Each structure stands twice: as structure tokens, then as C-alpha cells.
Amino acid sequence: MRRTIPLTPAVIVATLTAGALADFSRNIMITGYWPETNNMVRRFSTNADQNPDGWVGSDWEGRGYNIYSFFPEFPDGVGQGEGDFEVDYQDTVADWIRVTEQIRPAAIITFSRGSRGNNWEIESHHRLRAPEQWAADYTDPFRPTLDMPIYNSNLQIGDEVFSSLPMEAIRDAVDGAGVVDQVYIDWDQTGGNFLSEFIGLHGVWYNSLNNTHDAAWENFAAGHIHVGIGTPLESAMAATDITLRELTAYLDTVIPAPGTAALLAPVILGLGRRRR
């Protein structure tokens, strides 16, 4: 039986002040699943238990964007994990709703462990499958259910939704840096039929709902990246930084520059981990 631990306070930069940018934030949400994708985004977590060295995401590299990461831990090895975004359909949906409502992301990148080797695979699109077409996860109910928001939205089963990340720029920059052996965009296949595809679908779906100027909180880009199982942690961290630089450079072309430093000032909101 699932339970929710009361949310613990965490520092979240919110653009709710002054009303200057009332219809979008300058927050970027990134997620990981299995190692090393959880570890490579760890420094962007505001959760002191998960990131005791301190959050580095505030106005990251002076680029005017705040980076927030969310990921599970795997004390028993790979599997479902525990905490934010466990490898579980129901947990992922619950955490997705909670986190996006608090972060109100202007952009989203979901990461997960991919194929063998040292590689950076940028997924171009995702598909909404019928519940029985998803692979079983670790805990009953083992598959998505039709009462989930994504099944009661603008999508029909079988619909494909495309990444809005600057995919070519990310590919070229990561490849040019030589930090991983292989970098490519998967134009042909989706991200599979398990949790990687499911959370990736949620990112591009969120963008499809919020990518217009009349959205309550506009989202400008979202997509998924598979990280090869054999990618060393340092390489994955370097590729993450390069990817975020390309994303923020793209956002600069579609989002006005911040008017004042106050728009990046931290406020206290409740944002705790969900645990079992």
C-alpha cells in the first residue's frame, strides 16, 4: 500500500514575484532513473539527503536558469528503487504531478539508462500505448491504468508526440566534445515500452499541453535521452552539462532575458521525497 511522507522544505527558485514573468518560469526540470542517470544529475538536487555537497542549480553557470533534478536511489541494486520517480508507473505519475505543479518547468529533460555501451541517445518521439502494451513493472498494479491523466487528455492511444529539445545542437555539441563514444538521435524508434518511454512520454506530453503563450505556465522544450549502460559517470556528467548548455542557449532564443535578479531569488516551498 502506498503512503506519502509529509513534504520537507527545500529551496525552490520560483518566479512568482513581481508578476514580470507571470506566465512562465525560468526553471528546468531534469530526472534520472537507474544509475548512472541518477548520479549524474545528483548535484542539481535541492534535497540535502541526496545531495549533501549542496545544490549547484541556482542560476546555473550564470545563464539565468535554475536546474532541479529528481531521481530515485537504489540501495538494493537496480530495480524499482525508492524516493522520487521510482521505476514504477503509479509512482512516476504521482511524482510527475507533484513536481511539475511546484517547479512549473520552462523545459524538461528526462534521462534513463539505455543500451549497452558508452553512448548518448536522444529520443525523437514517444507513443501512448494501451495499458496492456506496457511492460510490467515491479509492484502491483504492474502497468498503467486508464484513470491516469495522460489517458484523459489531448492524446489518443497510438498517438506519437515529438521531442522539442534542440536535438541536433545537443548531438553535435556532445559529439564534438568527445566525452562519450557515440552520440545520435533515434529518428526511427520510440524509447521502448517500459518506464524510460513512459516518463519520456510524460515530458513531451507536458510540453504539448503547455507550449502556447496562453498556457498558465508555458513550457518551451521537453524530451528524453537514453544514457548507455557503459557510460562512465564523469563522462555522463560532462555530457549532461553540455546538453544543458545547448538547452539554455535555445531557451534564450524563445524566452525573454530576466528583468531583475529578484526573478531568480529563492523562496521556501515544500518539496519532499516520496518514500516507501
C-alpha positions in Angstrom: 0.0 0.0 0.0 1.4 3.4 -0.9 1.8 6.2 1.5 3.1 9.7 1.3 5.6 11.1 3.8 4.9 14.8 4.7 6.8 17.1 2.4 10.0 18.5 3.8 11.0 22.1 3.0 13.5 22.6 0.2 14.8 25.7 -1.6 12.9 26.2 -4.8 13.6 29.2 -7.0 10.1 30.4 -8.2 9.2 33.2 -10.5 6.1 34.1 -8.6 7.3 37.5 -7.5 6.7 40.9 -9.1 4.5 39.5 -11.9 7.0 40.4 -14.5 7.1 36.9 -15.9 3.7 35.7 -14.7 3.2 33.2 -17.5 6.4 31.2 -17.4 9.3 30.3 -15.0 13.0 30.1 -15.6 13.2 26.6 -14.1 14.4 23.5 -15.8 13.4 20.1 -14.6 15.6 17.0 -15.1 15.0 13.5 -14.0 17.0 10.2 -13.8 16.2 6.6 -13.2 18.7 3.8 -12.9 22.4 4.6 -12.3 24.3 6.4 -13.6 21.5 8.7 -14.6 20.5 9.3 -11.0 24.1 10.0 -10.0 24.9 12.2 -13.0 22.1 14.7 -12.1 22.6 14.5 -8.3 24.4 17.8 -7.9 21.2 19.5 -9.2 19.1 18.2 -6.4 17.9 20.5 -3.6 17.4 17.5 -1.3 20.2 17.6 1.2 19.9 13.9 1.9 20.6 13.1 -1.7 23.0 15.9 -2.4 24.9 16.8 0.8 27.5 18.8 -1.2 24.9 21.4 -2.0 22.7 22.4 -4.9 24.5 23.9 -7.9 21.4 24.6 -10.0 20.6 28.2 -8.8 21.2 30.5 -11.8 23.4 27.7 -13.2 26.6 29.0 -14.7 25.1 32.5 -14.7 22.8 31.5 -17.5 19.6 32.7 -15.9 18.0 29.3 -15.4 17.5 27.2 -12.3 18.1 23.4 -12.7 16.3 21.0 -10.5 16.8 17.2 -10.5 14.7 14.4 -9.2 15.6 10.7 -9.1 15.3 7.5 -7.0 18.0 5.7 -5.0 18.9 2.0 -5.4 20.2 0.7 -2.1 19.4 -2.9 -3.2 20.7 -2.6 -6.7 18.8 -1.8 -9.9 15.1 -2.4 -9.8 12.3 -0.2 -8.6 14.4 2.0 -6.3 13.0 4.3 -3.7 12.2 8.0 -3.5 11.3 10.4 -6.3 10.4 8.8 -9.6 10.7 5.2 -8.6 10.7 2.8 -11.6 7.0 2.3 -11.2 4.2 3.7 -13.3 1.9 4.8 -10.5 4.8 6.4 -8.5 6.0 8.2 -11.6 2.6 9.7 -12.3 2.1 10.8 -8.7 5.6 12.4 -8.6 5.2 14.0 -12.0 2.0 15.8 -11.0 3.5 17.0 -7.7 6.8 18.1 -9.1 5.6 19.9 -12.2 3.0 21.8 -10.2 5.8 23.1 -7.9 8.6 23.6 -10.4 6.3 24.8 -13.3 9.2 24.0 -15.7 10.0 26.0 -18.7 11.9 23.0 -20.0 12.2 19.3 -19.2 14.8 16.6 -19.9 14.1 13.1 -18.7 17.1 10.7 -18.6 17.3 7.0 -18.2 19.7 4.1 -18.7 19.7 2.9 -22.2 21.5 0.2 -24.2 24.9 -1.3 -23.6 28.0 0.8 -24.4 29.2 4.4 -23.9 26.6 6.4 -25.7 24.1 9.3 -25.6 20.9 8.5 -27.5 18.5 11.4 -28.0 14.9 10.1 -28.5 13.0 11.9 -31.2 9.4 10.8 -30.3 7.2 8.7 -27.9 4.0 6.9 -28.3 1.0 6.5 -26.0 0.3 2.8 -25.7 -2.7 0.9 -24.4 -2.1 -0.2 -20.7 -1.6 -3.8 -21.7 1.1 -2.9 -24.2 3.5 -1.6 -21.5 6.0 -4.0 -19.9 5.2 -4.9 -16.3 7.0 -3.0 -13.5 7.8 -4.3 -10.1 4.7 -3.6 -7.9 1.0 -4.3 -8.4 -0.6 -2.7 -10.3 2.1 -3.6 -12.8 1.0 -1.4 -15.7 -0.5 2.0 -16.3 -4.3 2.4 -15.8 -6.8 4.2 -17.8 -7.6 6.6 -14.9 -4.2 8.2 -15.3 -4.3 11.8 -16.5 -2.4 11.0 -19.7 -5.2 8.7 -20.8 -7.8 11.5 -20.2 -6.1 14.3 -22.1 -5.4 15.5 -25.6 -3.9 12.2 -26.6 -5.4 9.1 -28.1 -3.9 5.6 -27.8 -1.4 5.3 -30.6 -0.6 9.0 -30.9 3.1 9.9 -31.2 4.5 13.1 -29.6 7.8 14.5 -30.7 10.7 16.0 -28.7 11.0 19.7 -28.7 14.6 19.8 -27.5 17.3 21.3 -29.7 18.3 17.7 -30.7 20.7 18.4 -33.4 22.5 21.1 -31.4 22.8 18.7 -28.4 24.0 15.9 -30.7 26.7 18.0 -32.4 27.9 19.6 -29.1 28.2 16.3 -27.2 29.8 14.5 -30.1 32.2 17.4 -30.7 33.4 17.3 -27.1 34.3 13.7 -27.4 33.1 12.8 -23.9 31.1 9.7 -25.0 31.9 7.2 -27.7 28.6 7.5 -29.7 26.0 10.3 -29.9 23.0 10.0 -32.1 19.3 10.9 -32.5 17.0 8.0 -32.7 14.6 9.1 -35.5 13.0 5.7 -36.1 12.1 4.0 -32.8 10.5 5.2 -29.6 12.1 4.7 -26.2 10.7 1.2 -25.7 7.7 0.1 -23.7 8.9 0.4 -20.1 9.4 3.3 -17.7 12.0 5.1 -19.9 9.4 5.5 -22.6 6.7 6.3 -20.1 8.5 9.2 -18.4 9.8 10.4 -21.7 6.2 10.4 -23.0 5.2 12.4 -20.0 7.8 15.1 -20.8 6.7 15.6 -24.4 3.0 15.3 -23.4 3.5 18.1 -20.8 5.1 20.3 -23.5 2.1 19.6 -25.8 -0.3 20.8 -23.2 1.7 23.9 -22.2 3.7 25.1 -25.3 1.4 28.1 -26.1 1.5 31.7 -24.8 -1.9 31.3 -23.2 -0.7 28.4 -21.0 -0.8 29.1 -17.3 2.9 28.3 -17.2 4.4 27.9 -20.6 6.8 25.1 -21.4 9.2 25.7 -24.3 11.1 22.3 -24.7 10.9 18.7 -23.5 12.5 15.4 -24.5 14.2 12.2 -23.4 17.8 11.0 -23.5 18.9 7.4 -23.0 22.4 7.1 -21.5 24.4 4.0 -22.3 25.0 1.5 -19.5 28.7 1.6 -20.0 29.0 5.4 -19.9 31.4 6.4 -17.1 29.9 8.7 -14.5 32.3 11.6 -15.3 31.5 11.3 -19.0 27.8 11.3 -18.3 28.1 14.4 -16.0 30.1 16.2 -18.7 27.5 15.3 -21.4 24.7 16.4 -19.1 26.4 19.8 -18.7 26.9 20.2 -22.5 23.3 19.2 -23.1 22.0 21.8 -20.6 24.2 24.5 -22.1 22.6 23.8 -25.5 19.2 23.7 -24.0 19.6 27.1 -22.2 21.1 28.6 -25.4 18.0 27.5 -27.2 15.7 28.9 -24.5 17.5 32.2 -24.8 16.0 32.4 -28.3 12.5 31.9 -27.2 12.3 33.3 -23.6 13.0 37.0 -22.8 16.0 37.7 -20.6 15.2 38.1 -16.9 14.3 41.6 -16.0 15.8 41.6 -12.5 17.9 39.4 -10.2 14.8 39.2 -8.0 13.3 36.8 -10.5 15.9 34.3 -9.5 15.7 34.8 -5.8 15.0 31.7 -3.7 11.8 31.2 -1.8 10.9 28.3 0.5 8.4 25.8 -0.7 7.6 22.3 0.4 9.2 19.7 -1.9 9.9 16.4 -0.2 10.8 13.0 -1.4 8.2 10.3 -1.5 9.5 7.1 0.2 8.2 3.7 0.8 
